[in-house]
Amino acid sequence: MSLAELIAGIPENPRSRIAPTPSGLLHRGNAFNFLLTWTLVRQKQGTLHLRIDDLDSARRRKEYIEDIFESLHWLGIDWDSGPRNSTEQQNIFSQDLRLRRYHDLIQRLIDHGHCFACTCSRTETGPVYPGTCEAKNLPLDEPGTSIRLRVAQGEIVQIKDRVTTSFAIGPETGSFVIRRKDGLPSYQIASVSDDEDMQMNLIVRGMDLLPSTAMQTLIAEKAGLLNFKNASFIHHSLITKDGEKLSKSAGAESLRVLRQGGEEAAKSMRREFERWANAL
């Protein structure tokens, strides 16, 4: 599918967001996702929000937040709402300031009977939770326990992508964490809560985040978040190196290094993006 065909397939006046995490320096894969989101929104006269997903305080760094702004300016990406600098991010837009909204969403899921407490670690359970604590009826407020959203073994969610996709979330993830052992809401809770409150109706992600979309869609269904449930998604192919997806933690070539090439390097990046986007 060409970029023009992709643009033609999304609604007019979309509301979307760029949502980097300040856990490392941005790389080419991040840049292509940002450029694709920006292009789709601007071609359809939509609204673009910058949301920095900074809930994980143990991994966020001010230098990584600064890197986000510097990279977006270098790429020529503008946005209509959200922080303009790291000070605004900290004082006005940080997810720390939205914790009450996240906990309210968790409480709604608890009140509807969709949750259970769990003492397991990821090391113990592996990537697919086997249901170890589901029948134990552990207290939800017990220190050192997480809260999981109950997922039936055969649970399937429908994801509204370029074509509607059925995702078997039960075998893929099992019941998943929505509140961590340290009391913090999970990424899945924060992301879906923000997208719902900001009324996002177009979400552009890499294919590696398809399980996250499925988990967030299930949260939306169980909590009655109608806006998110009806949003359109685009899950694009990943930028790889030697067959592996780029990763901040794996030391992928950073945009900070590429920015040293100035405007010519930025133009080269945009040409490379156009070739990639026309082969989606």
C-alpha positions as CSV (number, residue, x, y, z in Angstrom):
1,M,0.0,0.0,0.0
2,S,1.4,3.4,-1.0
3,L,1.5,6.4,1.3
4,A,-1.2,8.1,-0.9
5,E,-3.5,5.1,-0.4
6,L,-2.9,5.1,3.3
7,I,-3.8,8.8,3.5
8,A,-6.9,8.2,1.5
9,G,-8.1,5.5,3.9
10,I,-8.2,7.6,7.1
11,P,-11.0,9.9,8.1
12,E,-10.9,13.7,7.5
13,N,-9.7,15.9,10.5
14,P,-8.1,13.1,12.5
15,R,-6.9,13.6,16.0
16,S,-3.6,11.8,16.7
17,R,-0.5,12.0,18.8
18,I,3.2,11.4,18.9
19,A,4.0,9.6,22.1
20,P,7.7,9.0,22.7
21,T,9.0,7.6,26.0
22,P,12.1,9.5,27.5
23,S,13.9,6.2,28.4
24,G,16.7,6.6,25.9
25,L,17.9,8.5,22.9
26,L,15.5,8.4,19.9
27,H,16.5,6.4,16.8
28,R,15.5,6.1,13.1
29,G,12.5,3.9,13.9
30,N,11.1,6.6,16.2
31,A,11.7,9.2,13.5
32,F,9.8,7.2,10.9
33,N,6.8,6.7,13.2
34,F,6.7,10.4,14.0
35,L,7.0,11.4,10.3
36,L,4.3,9.0,9.3
37,T,1.9,10.2,12.0
38,W,2.6,13.9,11.2
39,T,2.2,13.3,7.4
40,L,-1.2,11.5,7.8
41,V,-2.5,14.2,10.2
42,R,-1.3,17.2,8.1
43,Q,-2.6,15.7,4.8
44,K,-6.1,15.3,6.3
45,Q,-6.2,18.7,8.1
46,G,-6.1,17.0,11.5
47,T,-4.8,17.9,14.9
48,L,-1.5,16.5,16.3
49,H,-0.7,16.3,20.0
50,L,2.8,15.7,21.5
51,R,2.5,13.4,24.5
52,I,5.6,12.3,26.3
53,D,5.0,9.1,28.1
54,D,7.1,9.8,31.2
55,L,5.3,7.7,33.8
56,D,8.3,5.4,34.4
57,S,10.3,7.8,36.6
58,A,13.1,5.3,37.1
59,R,14.1,5.4,33.4
60,R,13.2,9.0,32.4
61,R,16.0,11.5,32.1
62,K,15.9,15.2,31.3
63,E,18.5,14.7,28.5
64,Y,16.1,12.2,26.8
65,I,13.2,14.7,27.1
66,E,15.4,17.4,25.5
67,D,16.4,14.9,22.8
68,I,12.7,14.6,21.9
69,F,12.2,18.3,21.2
70,E,15.6,18.6,19.4
71,S,14.8,15.6,17.2
72,L,11.3,16.8,16.3
73,H,12.6,20.3,15.3
74,W,15.4,18.7,13.3
75,L,12.9,16.5,11.4
76,G,10.6,19.5,10.7
77,I,7.7,18.2,12.7
78,D,5.3,20.6,14.3
79,W,2.4,19.9,16.7
80,D,-0.8,21.6,17.7
81,S,-0.9,20.9,21.5
82,G,1.3,19.5,24.2
83,P,4.6,20.7,25.7
84,R,7.0,23.0,23.9
85,N,10.0,22.4,26.1
86,S,11.1,20.3,29.0
87,T,9.9,22.8,31.6
88,E,6.3,22.7,30.3
89,Q,6.5,18.9,30.2
90,Q,7.5,18.7,33.8
91,N,5.1,21.4,35.1
92,I,2.0,21.0,32.9
93,F,2.0,17.8,30.9
94,S,3.8,15.1,32.9
95,Q,1.9,11.9,33.4
96,D,2.7,12.2,37.1
97,L,0.0,14.9,37.1
98,R,-2.6,12.5,35.8
99,L,-2.1,9.7,38.3
100,R,-5.6,10.2,39.7
101,R,-7.2,9.6,36.3
102,Y,-5.2,6.4,35.9
103,H,-6.2,5.1,39.4
104,D,-9.8,6.0,38.7
105,L,-9.7,3.8,35.6
106,I,-8.2,0.9,37.6
107,Q,-10.9,1.3,40.2
108,R,-13.6,1.2,37.6
109,L,-12.3,-2.1,36.3
110,I,-12.1,-3.4,39.9
111,D,-15.7,-2.3,40.6
112,H,-16.9,-4.2,37.6
113,G,-15.2,-7.4,38.8
114,H,-12.6,-7.6,36.1
115,C,-9.5,-7.7,38.3
116,F,-7.5,-9.9,40.7
117,A,-4.4,-9.5,42.8
118,C,-1.2,-11.3,42.1
119,T,2.1,-11.8,43.8
120,C,3.9,-13.3,40.8
121,S,6.9,-11.7,39.0
122,R,7.5,-11.7,35.3
123,T,10.5,-13.9,35.9
124,E,8.2,-16.5,37.5
125,T,5.4,-16.3,34.9
126,G,7.2,-15.7,31.6
127,P,5.6,-13.6,28.8
128,V,2.2,-15.3,29.0
129,Y,0.6,-15.3,32.4
130,P,-0.5,-18.8,33.3
131,G,-3.2,-17.7,35.8
132,T,-1.3,-18.7,39.0
133,C,-3.0,-16.3,41.4
134,E,-6.4,-15.9,39.7
135,A,-8.3,-18.3,42.0
136,K,-6.5,-17.3,45.2
137,N,-8.7,-14.3,46.0
138,L,-5.8,-12.3,47.4
139,P,-6.6,-8.8,48.8
140,L,-6.3,-6.1,46.2
141,D,-4.7,-3.7,48.7
142,E,-2.1,-6.2,50.0
143,P,1.4,-4.6,49.9
144,G,3.7,-6.2,47.3
145,T,0.9,-7.3,45.0
146,S,0.1,-6.3,41.5
147,I,-3.4,-6.0,40.0
148,R,-4.2,-7.9,36.8
149,L,-7.0,-7.6,34.3
150,R,-8.7,-10.9,34.0
151,V,-8.4,-12.4,30.5
152,A,-10.2,-15.6,29.5
153,Q,-8.1,-18.2,27.7
154,G,-10.1,-17.9,24.5
155,E,-10.5,-14.1,24.7
156,I,-10.3,-12.4,21.3
157,V,-10.4,-8.6,20.6
158,Q,-11.2,-6.9,17.3
159,I,-8.7,-4.2,16.3
160,K,-9.8,-1.6,13.7
161,D,-6.7,-1.4,11.6
162,R,-6.5,-0.9,7.8
163,V,-8.6,-4.1,7.9
164,T,-10.3,-5.3,11.1
165,T,-7.9,-7.7,12.8
166,S,-8.9,-10.5,15.3
167,F,-6.3,-10.8,18.0
168,A,-6.2,-13.8,20.3
169,I,-5.2,-12.0,23.5
170,G,-5.8,-14.9,25.8
171,P,-3.0,-17.1,24.4
172,E,-0.8,-14.1,23.6
173,T,-0.7,-12.4,27.0
174,G,-3.0,-14.0,29.5
175,S,-4.3,-11.8,32.3
176,F,-2.0,-8.8,32.4
177,V,-0.8,-6.2,34.9
178,I,-2.7,-2.9,35.2
179,R,-1.2,-1.8,38.5
180,R,2.3,-2.6,39.4
181,K,3.6,-4.0,42.7
182,D,4.9,-0.5,43.5
183,G,1.4,0.9,43.2
184,L,2.0,2.7,39.9
185,P,-0.4,2.2,37.0
186,S,0.9,0.2,34.1
187,Y,1.8,1.7,30.7
188,Q,-1.4,0.1,29.2
189,I,-3.6,1.9,31.7
190,A,-1.9,5.3,31.3
191,S,-1.8,5.1,27.5
192,V,-5.5,4.2,27.0
193,S,-6.6,6.7,29.6
194,D,-4.7,9.5,27.9
195,D,-5.9,8.5,24.5
196,E,-9.5,8.4,25.7
197,D,-9.4,11.7,27.5
198,M,-7.7,13.4,24.6
199,Q,-10.3,11.9,22.2
200,M,-7.7,10.5,19.9
201,N,-9.3,8.7,16.9
202,L,-6.1,7.8,14.9
203,I,-3.2,5.9,16.5
204,V,-0.1,5.0,14.5
205,R,2.2,2.3,16.0
206,G,4.7,-0.3,15.0
207,M,3.6,-3.9,14.5
208,D,5.5,-4.7,17.7
209,L,2.8,-2.8,19.7
210,L,-0.1,-4.9,18.3
211,P,-0.3,-6.8,21.7
212,S,-0.4,-3.4,23.5
213,T,-3.3,-2.3,21.2
214,A,-5.1,-5.5,22.0
215,M,-4.6,-5.1,25.8
216,Q,-5.7,-1.4,25.6
217,T,-8.7,-2.3,23.5
218,L,-9.8,-4.9,26.1
219,I,-9.4,-2.3,28.9
220,A,-11.6,0.1,26.8
221,E,-14.2,-2.6,26.3
222,K,-14.4,-3.6,29.9
223,A,-14.4,0.0,31.2
224,G,-16.8,1.4,28.5
225,L,-14.3,3.8,26.9
226,L,-16.2,4.4,23.7
227,N,-13.8,6.8,22.0
228,F,-10.8,4.5,22.2
229,K,-12.8,1.5,21.3
230,N,-13.9,3.2,18.0
231,A,-10.5,4.7,17.2
232,S,-8.7,3.7,14.0
233,F,-5.2,2.2,14.1
234,I,-2.3,1.8,11.7
235,H,0.3,-0.7,12.7
236,H,3.3,-0.2,10.4
237,S,6.3,-2.3,9.6
238,L,9.4,-1.9,11.7
239,I,12.8,-0.4,10.8
240,T,15.4,-3.2,11.3
241,K,19.1,-3.6,11.4
242,D,20.6,-7.1,10.7
243,G,17.1,-8.5,11.0
244,E,16.4,-7.0,14.5
245,K,14.2,-4.1,15.3
246,L,15.9,-0.9,16.5
247,S,16.0,-0.4,20.2
248,K,17.1,2.4,22.5
249,S,18.4,-0.2,25.0
250,A,20.3,-2.0,22.3
251,G,22.2,1.1,21.4
252,A,20.6,1.7,18.0
253,E,22.2,4.6,16.1
254,S,20.6,7.7,17.7
255,L,19.1,10.7,16.1
256,R,21.5,12.8,18.2
257,V,24.4,11.4,16.2
258,L,22.5,11.9,12.9
259,R,21.6,15.4,13.8
260,Q,25.3,16.3,13.6
261,G,24.8,16.1,9.8
262,G,22.6,19.2,9.9
263,E,19.9,20.0,7.4
264,E,21.3,17.7,4.7
265,A,21.1,14.8,7.0
266,A,17.5,15.7,7.9
267,K,16.6,15.8,4.1
268,S,18.2,12.4,3.6
269,M,16.2,11.1,6.5
270,R,12.9,12.4,5.0
271,R,13.8,10.8,1.6
272,E,14.5,7.5,3.3
273,F,11.2,7.8,5.1
274,E,9.3,8.4,1.9
275,R,10.7,5.3,0.3
276,W,9.8,3.3,3.5
277,A,6.3,4.8,3.7
278,N,5.5,3.9,0.1
279,A,6.2,0.3,0.7
280,L,3.9,-0.1,3.7
